[in-house]
Amino acid sequence: MQTQGTNYQSEFARKYFSAGEATGEAKGKAEGKAEGKAEGERVGAINAYHSAVVELLYARGLTPTPSQLARLNADADPESLRDTIRRAALASTLDDVFGPAEG
């Protein structure tokens, strides 16, 4: 990253400007990497919750409709998905998990 129009005359200024620039760049990369990792972990957890609901339903002999799967996959709230997992674990019908069918 080069700042345009900055020509420091002294070696001292060039050295410390360059060091500051390198430090800032490294810090930015580290922060970006940490944010990316956290987002990846969040998305991975949500995908695991979606899979858990579907596997529990199949294990209970229940096959969700495409509409129900779309509703499930649209849910990206971890707490809501944990509640859905609990309902799926105890469900006798798909209505127990998703509510009455819309019609």
N, C-alpha and C positions, 0 to 999 in steps of 0.2 A: 504494500500500500504506500503510494508516494503522494505526499501533499504537494499540489502544484503551487508554484510561485514561492517556495520556501528554499532559499539558498543561504544557509548559514555560513558566515565567513570563517568563524573560528573552528578549529578541530574539536574543541571542548563542546561547543554548541551542537555540532554535527553528531558527535558521539552520544550525547545525552538525548538528543531528539530521536536518533535512531534506536537507542535502547528503549525509550518510552514507547515508540511506535511498535517495536517488537513485543514489548510486554502487553500493550493493549490488544494487539492482534492475537496473541496467545490466549489472553483472558477471554476474548470474544469467541475464539474457537472452542475453548473449554466450556463456556456457558452454553453455546449452541449444541455441543455434543451432549451435555447433561440434559438440556431441554428435549432433545431428540430421543434420548434414552428413556426419559420419563414418559413421553408421549407414546413411544413404542410399547412400554410396559403396560400403560393404561389401555391401549388398543388390544394388546394381547390378552389382558384380563377380561375385557368385554367379550372378545371372541370366545374365550373359554367358558364364560357364563352362558353365551348363546348355545354353545355345543352341549353344555351340561343339561340345559333345559330340554333340548331335543332328545338327547340320549335317555334322560329320565322318562320322557313321554313314550319313546319307543319301547323302553323296558317295561312300561306299564301297559303296553299294547295299544297305545294311542298314537294316531298319525295326524299331526297338525296339517291344516289346509294351507295352500299357498298364501292366502290372506293372513292367516295366523302367523306363519313364518315371517312374512313381511313386517307385521307388527312387532314381532320379537326382534328382528334384525334392525329395526328402526330405533329400538330402545338402546341408548348409550349411557344410561345412568346406572352405575354399579349397585347402588342400594336397591333400586327398582328391580334390577336383574336378580339380585340375591333373593328378594321376595318372590319373584317368579320361580326361581329354583325351588324354594320351600313349597310353593303351591304345586309345582310339578311332582315333587316327591310324594305328595299326599293325594294327588288327583285321582278321581275315578272317571272323570270325563274331561274333555277339553274345555268345557265351560267352567270347570273348577279352576282352570289356569287362566283362560283368556276372557272369561265372562260369557254371557249369552251371545250366541251368533248374531251378527248384524244382518238385518234383512230388510 
